[in-house]
Amino acid sequence: MSNFSDTKEIDAFVNDTEVRIRYELHSIENDTKSLLAVLSQFEEAAAILSRNELEAFKSRADKIQARLVSLKDFTVSSMQTLFSRSNEDHQRYSRHKATGFPFAPVIGGTQVIPSLSEVFFKIKCLSDNDLSKPNKDKEWVPPSVFDRSTHKYWIQEANLVEVMLLCLREVPLLVFGKDTSEVANVGPEEDIWNTISTSITSIYFDSPESMILYKDRIARVESAQLFRIRWYGKKPSGNELIFLELKTHHEQWVQQKSIKERVALKAFDLIEVLQRDGRRWTKDMATIKVTNAKPGMRGKELEDAVSLLLRIRKLVIKKNLQPRIRSTYRRVAFQSNTNNDLRFTIDRDIELSSEESAPLGTWSRLENEYVKTVKMPVGAFEVKLGGVEAPKWVDTLLGKGIIQDGHKFSKYLSGASILFQKDVKTLPYWAEYPLFRKLYNGDIDSETNCKSDSDITRLTVNSENVPMSKEQKGNIFQKIALLFPFCSTNEKVTAPKFRARIEPKTYFAAERTFIQWISAALLLVTISALLLTYRESSTDANAKFLLFVALFLAFYALAVYFRRLHLMTKSKPYGYTDHIAPIILTIAIVIGVGSILFHASPSIRKITLRESKGKCQQVPYSGISFLEFQPSDIAIDLERHHAFVPSTSDIIMIDLEDDVHEVRTLSSIKFSDFEAVVLVGDVLFAVSEHSITEPSKLFAFEIAGSKKPKLELVGSWKLGNGVKGTESIAYRQVDGKEQLLISSYDALTNISQIHIFEVPKLDFFEGQELFPISRLNEKVMSSGIADTKIASMQVFEDRLYVLYDNAMMIRSFDLKSGQMYEDIRLPSVGDSYDKQWEGLYFERVQRSRGKDSNLRGASMMEGVILHLALDSPPQIWQFSMNEKKDGTFSFPKCAAA
């Protein structure tokens, strides 16, 4: 289809289209009036119609309604054709666009809407056999208290007819102060829209300094209030009535409905009510003002009106309320004049202007004054329910896009947020919609009142106008920033469309959640403390990690708590989900519990000991059967490079320098059970475990010879003072005094004690008894160890190293301060031999990097070798230990956890 070539073609198209529209419209009007006349005859005759007759009337009314909808569709289609085929340069096209063609013939000039409303009303009355129609001609009087729910929608001009036709099928057209039959008989030349609608003007009050009512209202806090004055038609003066309305919002948890209360006053009394002079009104003063407006008011109605007026007066004084926003619009209403159960209203030509120029002491600005004014790009359709359900066609219209959800849309919030953006920090959610965005971007004319349609470009409402939520927008850094919106420096924020349901218990729940996260942090602290008892490098690292995570969770929980408080205060419906902390907490607990199980249970945390050249080596030996060899300790002769090992009743020597490592028995004493040995110079002291017939004894052997040494028994002593169950022995010097440390173990009480003996003189011989002079604090030494049995001890470089065989660890202490340095976990050689380590000996030597298999070969590097004796199977191991800066040791990887 080609474009119009000149203005003559445009005029021809417009004229032809208008003729068709007006002809069809005239036909519809005639059919409507004809049907209305027939129904009136039946009504006057009080006739009872049959079901078929009623269905016939309904069918005729439905056809008229369908024709009117079809006419509307044709009108819109014609407009689209005109706009699409015209050139912008054609003045005729511009003129038609400016006048709003072709809406005028359908919306502004039709007589069908009020007539068709009468038709459906009469059919309904005849259908209900309500022929008397009580109170039909009674004028509707607005109640003083409105207790109902309201659903708000946005509607385009093109869809007004369709929505009005659906409304009048439910309830009749209601014109404030007029009878519907009078409206239906309006002449064709009159502006029917101005006839069926009512001009409404409201002035909203707020504090200029704080905008407190705006802030409470947009946040929808409990008991948020909105105060306005309202009049219908022209501005009242003198004795004319004006209405004061107070809206109060209630949350569901208070079990009260939001209400709108109103009280009427005479215009000349309004200034005194709104004066902010601080004067306190009495009940009598308020009663005079109310009865001046409504002299016939009595009883509870009067009491409620007086109470409301006093509350309004108190609110004005307390919050310094002044005129801020004026809204003007025309409203068409559909409602029964006998009840308020169901009410539809359509507000058109909504204009919002500033009232900040109102002179001090008045309640409105001067008329015809040029002020900042904005015109809403759409109309407002409201469904008000008083205990009934909304018709199903409302959802149908919403699904088709004929109306769009305008949840909690507010003229005051719109006007205040557009005209006073500098005074507010939170904008209503519709500020992000393309439909309204240009109004919030300052695209308004501050010099004119924007009264003509040409000043406003009407936008289409569709699903594309719905903005994305903040959780959908932005890069990863912006999403992280949304976790802490209370720290944001952005001055303007947008209120959510649907606010979260916030009750007092919601805040308590947030506090409980915070406490639970703190409890989780304390759990990690507890796990960390348990790990620290193992005194190993790996557990220390895990413990420090868990402590760090616990601190992180504590501060993170605090931040999340305040973030959620912020979201609840702003009634945000999103942003409460936390994906970070649960993951961190789970990982930390798995690491902590796994570490505890690993170090607490040898079966779980088993170290697979493997040989590694120069790191972990088993000493090969020959000359003795495995069945006869049972090492219970080890002592190294550093000069001769021999190892002395007690085995049952024998003292065994192993040559550590020979490749063969020959084993020789140096001493054998029947019925003695040697448990431990220690070298003091050329004297080898050995302790035996007690038996039924023999007490625990201390033996002294003198070493003679170099390459093939011999042992000569030079003394033996009974250990007195009840010392029995000896397991280990060590040598130390304290202040020039030589002492022996001998441990004993009581299997019944699971208590190990370390007794201190003076080194005996060798002139004593068998039969003498040796008494301890003191003992070490066993509680300190065995802290955190379940099985305290000590298998071996050694004093090495001023530290006492204690081997707990059943606990499978070596613990070190500073002999001077008593400080515990570390716990070294022992490796395991087999499932049934986990607790068979019986002897230890630390040695600092020059170790080899070459091909020598012996760790004690010549080399240029210093190091520490740990010799360990295994009871079963009988083995001697040498480990090249890792030495740390603090002087502690750890096993090489071939023997480490």
N, C-alpha and C positions, 0 to 999 in steps of 0.2 A: 504494500500500500504506500503510495507516494505522499509526500508532505504537501500541505496547502501552499499554493503558489503565490497567493496574495490575500489581502484582507477581505476581499469579496467572498472568497471561498470560506474563510473563517466565519463571516457573518451568516452565510447561507447554512453552514453546518450548525451553528448555534441556534439560529431561528428554527430550523427544522426539528432539532432536538427538543427545544423548549415547547414547541407546539405538541409534539408527541407526549412529552411528560405531562403538560397541563391537561391535555385531553384525557389521558389515562387517569390522572389525579381527579379530574372532575367526575369521571365515571365512577371511580371508587367512592367519592364523597356522596354521590347520588344513591348508590347501592347501600351505603352505610345508613344514610338518613331514612331510606325506605324501610330497612330492617328495623331501625330504631322506632319508627312510627308504628309498625306492626306490633312490636313488643310493648310499646306504651299502651296500645289498645287492650291487649290481654291483661296488662297490669291494672288498668283502670277498671276493667270488668271483673277483676279478681278471679279470673278463670284458672282452672287447674289443667295444665297441659299434660298430654300423654307423653309417654317416653319417646315415641317416634317423632312427635312434634318438637320436643326439646332437641332431639338429635338433629332434626332438620335445621332448626335455628342455629345450633352450634356449627353445623356444616357450612351454612351461609357465612357465618362470622369468620370461620377459619379460612374460607376462600378469599374473603376480603383482606384478611391479614396476609395471606400468601401473595395476593396481588400487590399489596403495598411493599412487601419485601422484594418482590420481583422488580417493582418500579425503582426501588432504591438501588438494586444491583445494576439496572440499566443506566441509571443516572451516573453512578460511579464509573461504569464502563465508558460512557460518553465522555466523561471528564478526562479519563486516561487517553482516549483517542484524540481529543482536542489537544491535550498537552504534548502528546508524542508526535503529532503531525504538524505542529505549529513551529514557526521560527521565533526566536527570542526578540527579534527586531520588530515584530508586528505589534503595533500599539493596541490593536483590538484584543489580541491575546493577553497582553499585560493587564488590560482593563478587566477582562473576565477573571483572570487569576486573582486580581486584587479584590474583586467583589465576592470571591468564594464560590463562584459558579462551579457546579450546578447544585450545591447543597440548598440554596435558598428556596427553590420550588418545593422541595421535599420537607425540609426542616422548618423554614421560616414562614411558609405560606399555607401549609396544609391545615385543613379543618378536620382531618380524619381522626387524629389521635384522641381528642376529647369525646368525639361522637362514638368512636369504637369502644372507648372506655365505658360509656354508658351502655352500649350494647352488651358487652360481656358482663357488666354488673347486673343488668336486668335479667339476662339468661341465668346467672347464678342465683338470683333471688327467686325466679320462677322454678328453677331446679330444686331449690331447698324449700319450696312452698312457703317462702317468707314474703307473702304478698303485701303484708302491712308495712314492711320495711321500716321498723321503728327507728327513730332518730335519723332518718335518711337526710333530712334537710337541716339537721343540727350542725352548727359550725364546730369544726374540730378545735379543741383547746389544748395546747401543749401542756403536758403534766409538769409539775414542779420538780419531780425526781424521775430520771430516766435510768431504769435498771434493765439493760439489755446488752447483748453482744453485737458488735459491729464488724463487718467484713468489708474491706475497701478494695476497689479495683480502679484501674485506669481505662478510659474509653476514648476512642477517636470520634471525631465528628461524623465520619461516614457510617458509623455503627450505632448512632443514637436511635434511629428509627427502629431498628431490629430489636434493640434492648428494651425500648419503651413498649413495643408491642407485646413482648413476653411479660413485662411487668404488669400491664393492665389486664392480662388474663388472670393474674393471681388476685390482685386488689385494685380498686378503682383509682383513677386520677384524683389527687387531693390538692386543691388550690387553697392556700391559707386565706381565709376571709371571704371565699366565694363558694357558690354551689356549682357542682360539676355540670348540671344541666344548663346553667347560664353560660358557662364557658363553651359548651358544645354549640350554642346558638350565635357565636360571634360571627360577624360579617366577614366575607372573604377578603375585604381590603385591609383588615386589621392584622397586626403582627401577632400571630397566634402563639409564638414562643413566649413573648413577653406576657401574654395573657395567661398561659397555663403555668408559667413559672413565677417564682417569687424572688425579688431582689433581697439579698441578705448581706448585711455588713456586720463585721465583727472587729473589735479592737482588742488586741491581746496585750496584757500587761506583764512586765518583768522588771527586774532590777537592772538598771543600765550599767552598774559597776560589775556585778558578778554573773548576770544572766542565770540566776540560780534556778528559776523555773524551767528554763530551757535545758540546763544541765541535768536536772532530775528527770525531766520528761524523756530526754533522748536516751538516758541510761535506764529508764523504766524502773527506778528504784521504788520500793514499797512506799505507798502514800504520796507519790509524786503528784503535784497539783498543777493545774493550768487555770488561769483566771482570765475571763474576757467579758466584755459587754457587747450586746447584740441588739440590732433592731432590724425590722422588716420594712422595706420600702424606703421612703425618704427619711432623712436624719430627724429624729424627734427633738422637740424643744418644748419648754414650758411644762404643761400638764400632760403631755404625751408620754406614753409608757416606753421604757427601755428595760432590757433584761440583763441581769447580772448572772453569769453562769460560772460555776466552779466544778471542774472535772477532777476527780480523785482516782488515781490508779491503785489497784490492789493486786498483790500477788496471790497465786492460788493457795499457797500454804497458810494464808491468814483466813481462808475460808470465807472471804467476802468478795462480792463482785465489784468491778469498777463501776462508778456511778457518775452521772452528771446531774447536778442540782442547779436550779435557777430560781431567782426571785425577781419580781417586777417592781420597779420604782418609777416615780415621775422624773422626768429629765432634770427639772430644777433641783431635785434632791440629790442627784448623783455627785455633784461637785463636793458637797459636804461629806458624803460617804468616802470619797477618795482623797480627801485632804490628809496630808501626812503631817499633821500638827501634833501628833502624840497624844491627843485627847482620847481618853478612854470612854467608850460608849457604854451606856447602861441598857438594860433590856427594854425599859420604857422608851428610850430615845429610838431604838430600832423599831419598836412596835408602831410608833407614830409614822415613821417613814413607810413601813409596809402597808399600813391601813390607809395612808394617803393614796396609794396606788390601787389597792383592792379593799374598798371599804367593807365589803361583805364577807371578808375572810374571818373565819372563826376557828376555835378549837385547836386540834392538833396541826391542822394545815397552817394556822397562824404561828403556832409555836415553832414549827419546822422552818418557816420562812424567816422568823426573827433570829433563830439560832444561826441560820445560814448567813444572814446579813452581818451578824456579829463576828462570825468566823472570817468572812471576807474582809471586814474592816480591820480585824486583828492581823490578817495576812498582809494587807497593804502596808500597815504601819511597820510590822516586824521586818519585812523584806524590802521595804522602800520600793514598792511597785509603781511603775510609771508606764504610760502608753508607749508601745514599741512597734507593733505591726498592725496594719489594717488589711483585712481581706474583704473583697467584694466579689460576688458571683450571683448568678441566677440559678435557682434550684427548682426542678420539677420533682414532685413527690407522688408516690403511689402508696395509698394506705386507706384502710377503713377509717371512717370518722368516728367509729364507736369503740375502737380498741387500738392498742399499740403493739400487737403481737408480731405483725409483719409489716415492714416499711421499706420501700425502695426510694432512693433519692439519686438524682443525677445533677451534679453541679457543673455548670458551663460558664465559660468566660471568667475563669478565676484570675483575679488580679490581686497582687500583694504589694503593698506600699509601706513606706516608713512613716512612723508616727513620732519620731524623735524631735520633730520641730514643734510639737504641741506646746503651747505657752504654759508656763508654770501655773499650777492651780486649776488647769482645765483637764478635760478627759479626751480631747481629740484636737487634731490640728485644724487650721482654718481650711474651709472648703475652697476648691479651685486653686489651691496652692501647688506649685510645681514641686514634686518630690520624686525620689527614686521609686520606680514602679516596675514590677515584672509581671508578665502574663504567663501562666502555666500553659505548656504546649498541648495538654490533654485535659479532658474533663475527668471528674471523679464520680464513680458509681459506687454507692454504698448499699449494702444489704444489712438491715437492722432487725435482729431477732429477739423476741421477748418470750422465750420458752418454746418456740416452734423450730422446726428444721427448715433449712434453706431449700428452695426448689432445686430439683436435679438439673434443670437446664442451666443453672449458674455454672456448675462444673463443666457442662458441655460447651458453653461459651468460652470458658477459660481454656479448655483443651483446643478449641478451634482458633484461639488467638484473637477472638472478637473483643474480649476484655483481657486485661493482664493484671496479675496479682499485685496489688499495691499495699501489701501488709503494713498496717499501722502508719499509712501515709498521713501526714499532718500538714495542714496549711501553715500553721504557726511555725513549725520546725523548718519548713521550706523557706518561708519569708525571713525568719531570723538568721538562718544559716547562709542565705544568699545576700541579704542586705546588710548584715552585720558580721561578716566573716572574720573581721579583725577581733571581734569580741568572743568568738567561740572557738574551741579546739576540736570538737567532735562534730562531724557532718553526718546527716542522715544517710542511710545506705543508698538511697536513690541518687545521691550526688555522683556516684560512679557510673550511672546509667547514661549511655549516649543521649537518651531522650532529654535529660536534664543537664548534661555536662556543660553545655555552653552557657547556661545561666550561672553556673558556679565558676566559670572561667572569666566572668566579668563582662559577658556579651549582653549587657542590658543598657537601655537608654535612660540615663539619669535626668534628662531634661524634659522628657515627655511622660505622659501617663500611658502610652502604648495602647490607645483605645481601639485602633483599627486592626483588622486582620492582617493588613499588609506589614505591620510591625513585627509580626511573629511568624516564623516558619513552622508549620505544624509537622511534627515528626511521627514516624510510624512506630507503633509499639509492637515488637515481636520478640522472639526468643533470643535474637542476636543482641538485644539491648541489655541482656542480663550479664553483668560483669563476672569475671572469674573471682573465686575466693582468694584471699591472700595466701592460703596454703598451696594454691596451684601456681602462683606467679613467682617469678624471680629465680635467680640462680642459687647455687648451693649456699653461698655466703649470705644471701638475703634470707634464705630459709633458716639458717642457723641464727641470724639476728632476730627472727620471729620468736625464738625460744625465750627471749628476754625483752618483750615489748616495752616493759616499764623503764628500760634503760635507753629507749629510742630517743633520738633528738628531733625526730619529725614532729612538727607542731600540729599538723592536721591529721586526724585519724577519722576513719569511717565507722559508724556504728553498725553492728550486724543487723541483717534483716530479721532473723529469728534469734532472739536472745536465749541464752541458757536459763533454765529454771533454777533460780537461786533461792534457797531457803536458809534459815539459821543453821540447820543441820548440815548444809553444804559446807559451811565454813568449819564446822566441827570435823567433818570428814576430811577436809584438807589438812587440818591439824593432826588428825590421827594418822593420815598417810605420811606426813612429815616425821612423826614420832616413829613410825614403822621403819622408815628409811634410816633414821638415826639408830634404831635397834639393829638394823642390818649392818650398819657401820661398826657398831659395838661387837657384833658377831665376828666381823673380820679382825677387830682388835684382839678378841679372845683367841681366835685361830693363830694370829701372829704371835701372841704370848706363848701359846703351846709350842709353836715351831722354835721359838727362841730357847726353849729348855733343852733342845737337842744339841745346841752349841756346835753346829757344823756350818761350814761356809755356804753350802747350798741352801740349808734351812734358813740361815740368816738372811740370805738374799730374798728368799720367798717371804720371810717375815717382814722385811722392810718394804717389799712390794705391796703386801697386804695392808701395811700401815698407811702407805701412800694412798692406796685405793680407798681405805676407810676415811681418810681426811678429805679426799676428793668427793666421796659420796656425801659426807656431811655438808660440805659447802655447796655441792650441787643440789642436794635436797633442799637446802635453805633457799637457793636461787629459784628452784622450781616452785617451792611453796609461795614465795612472793609473786612469781609470775602468774600462778593460778589465782592468787588473790586479785591481782590486777585484771585478769581475764574475767573473773566473777564480778568484780566491781563494774567493769565495762559491759557485762552481760554477753561476752563473746561466746558463741556456740561451738567454736573450734579452738584448737591450740592446747587442749588438755592432755593429749596423748604424749607419752614419754617413751621414746624408742631407745634412748641411750643408756640410762641408768640400769634397767633390768639386764641388758646384755653385759655391762661391766660387772655388775654384782654377780651374775651367774658365772662368768669367767673367773672372777676372784675366788668365789667359793669353791669352784672345781679345783683351782690351783691349790688353795689352802688345804682342803680336805684331802686331796690327792697327795699332797706333800706329807701330811700327817700320817696317812696310811702307809705311804712309801717308807717313811723313817721309823714308824712304830711297829710295823709287822715285817719281820725278816722274810717271811714267805712271799710277801708282796714286793718288798724292796731288796730282794736278793741281789748281791753283787757277784757277778760271774768272774771269778779269779782266773786269769789266764797268764801264762808265761809270756814275757816280753824281754828280749835281750837287753841287758843293761838297765831294766826298769823293775821287772817283777821276775825273780828267778827262784826256783826251788833248788836247794843245795843237794846235789846227788851224793850219796854216801854208800859205803859198802862195809862189810864186816859184821853186820848184825841183822837178825831176822826182824821183819815187821811185827811178828807176833811177840817178840821179846822187847821191842823198843817202844817206850811210852813217854815221850818228852813232856815234862811238866814245867820247865823253865829254861832259861838260857842266859849265860854270862859269857862275855867275850874277853879274852886275855889279849889286850891291845899290843903287848910287846911280842908275845909268842905267836899271835894270830891263830889262837885256838878258841874253840867254843866249848864251854862246859855245860853239859845238859844232864839234869837229874832224871832218872828213869826208874821208877819203883825204888828198889833198894840199892841201885847202882848210881855212880857218878860217871858219866860218859864224856869222852873228849872227842871232838871232831876237828881235824886239821883243815883250816880254811884255805891254806895256800896250796896244798897239793891238788892236782887235777882229780885224783881219785876220791878225795875227802874220806880218808879211812877213819873208821870209828873204833875207838879203843875204850875199854872199861878200865878206869883208873882206881876205883874203889868200890867195894861191895860190902855192905853191912846187913846181915840177915835181920829179918823182921822190922827193918826200918823202911819207911815209905817217904823218900825224899820228895819234897814238893817244890822247893825253891833254893837257888844258890845266888851268892853275891861275892864278888872279888874285892878284897881290901888289901892292896899291896900284893904280897905273895901268899896271902892266906885266903882260902876259899871257905866261906861260911855257907852251911846248908842247914835247912830246917826240915824236920820230918813231921808228918801228920800223926796225931795220936791214934792209938788203937785201943782195943779192950784191955790189952795187957801192958801197953807202953804209953806213957804220956808224950806230949809234943816235946821234941828236943832240938837243941841247937848244936851243930857239929862244926869243928874247925879243922881244915885240912891245909897243911903247908905244901906249897908247890915246889918241887925240886926238879932240876933239869930244864933243858931248853927245847930241843927238837922232839924228844920223847919224854915229856915230864912225867913225874910220878906224884901221887898224893900221899901224904903221911898224916894220919889222924893225930892231932895235937891237943884235942880237947873236945868235951861234950858236956852239955848242961841241960838239965830239966827246966822247962819254962814254968815258972811258978805263977802264983796269984790267979789260978784258974784259966790260964791261957791255953787253949786247945783248939783243934781244928785249924792249925796254921796252914796258910796257903801261899804266902809270898814273903820276900825279904828284900830290903833295900838298905843302902848305906848312905850316910850323910855326915857332914861336919857342920857344927853350930858353935860359933865363938871358940874355935879351937878344940872343941870336944867332939869325939867320934861317937856316933850313935848308929844303932841298927833299928830299922823300922820293920816290924813283923806283923803281918795281918792274920787275923783269925776270923772264922766264919761259923755262926750257929745256924744250922739249917732249919731248926724248929722256929726260931724267931726271925729268920731272914735278916740277920744283922751282921755286918762286917765291922770289925774294929781294927785300928792300926795302933799297935803298942810301941812305945819307945823304950829301947834298952841301951844301956851303955855297952860299948864294945868290950867284951870280957878279956881279961888278961889270960894269956895262954898257960899260966902256972896252975890254973884250975884244971881239974880233970873230972873224970866221970863220977857222978854221984852228987856233984854240986847243983844247987838250984839257982836260977837266974830270974830276978824279979824286974818287971817293967818299972820305969820311973814316971811314965806319963803315957798319954795316948792322944791321938788326933781327934778332932771333932767329926765323928762319922756322919752326923746329920747334914753338915755342910757339904762334905765330900760326896755323899750319895744322893744329894738333892735331885729330885726328878727321875730317879732310877728305880724301877720296880724291883729288880733282882740285884742286890748289892754285893753279891759274891765277888771277891777280888782274887784274880788268878796270878797276877804278877805286878811288880812295882820296880821303878828305877828312878834315881835322882840323876837328871841329865841337865847340865848347864843351869843349875840353880832352880830347876823345876822338877816337881815330882810327877811322874807319869804313872797312872794307875790303869791296869787292864781289867775291865769287868767282863769276864768271859760270858756269863749268861746274858748280860745286856748287850754284848757284842760291840763294845766301844772302849776307846782309850780316852781318859780324861786327864788333863794336865792342870797343875796348880803352881802358883808362885809360893815357894817355901817361906819367904819373908813376910809377904802381905797376906797370904792365904787366898788370894784372888784366883778364881777359876778362869783358865784361859780358853780352853776349847774342848770339844768332844769330837773324836775322830771315829767314824763308823768303820768297823772291821769288815773285811771281805769274808765271803762264805765259800767253802770248798765243796760242799755237798749238802743234800737235804738233811742227812742224819748227823752231820758233823758241824753244824752251824755254831755251836757253843763250845768248841773244843780248843780254842786258842788258849794256851796255858803260859806262855812266856814271851817277854819282850825285852829288847835291848837296843837302845839308840847308840849309834856310833858315827862320829864325824871323821871322814877319811878322805883320801885322795882317790877319786874313782876314775875308771877307765872309759875312754871313748872308743877304744880299739876293738879288736876281735875277741878279747878275753871274755870268757863267760862269767868269770868271777868278778863280782862287783867290787871286791876289795883289792883289785890289781892296781898297779902304778898308774898315775895320771897327773894332769896338771890342773884339775878342777876340784875345788872343795865341794863337799856335799855331805848329806846325812843319810846313813843307811839304817833302816829299821829291820832288826832280826826278830822274827816271830817263830815260836815253836808251837806246833800243832800236836795235840795229844793223840787224836785218832782222826784219820790215819796218821801215823808218825811221820811228820814232815818238818823240815826247817826251811823257812822262806826268807829271802832278802829283798827289800824294797828300797828303791832310790826315791826318797821322799821329796815332795815339792815344799820348799821353804818360803814362807811369806815374809813381808817386811816386819811384821809385828812379832816374828819369832815362832809363829805357829806352823804346823805341818799339815800336809794333806797327801793322800796316796796318789800315785801316778794313775793315769787313765786305765791301765790294765788291772787296777784293784780298787778303783773309785766308783762311787755310786753315780 
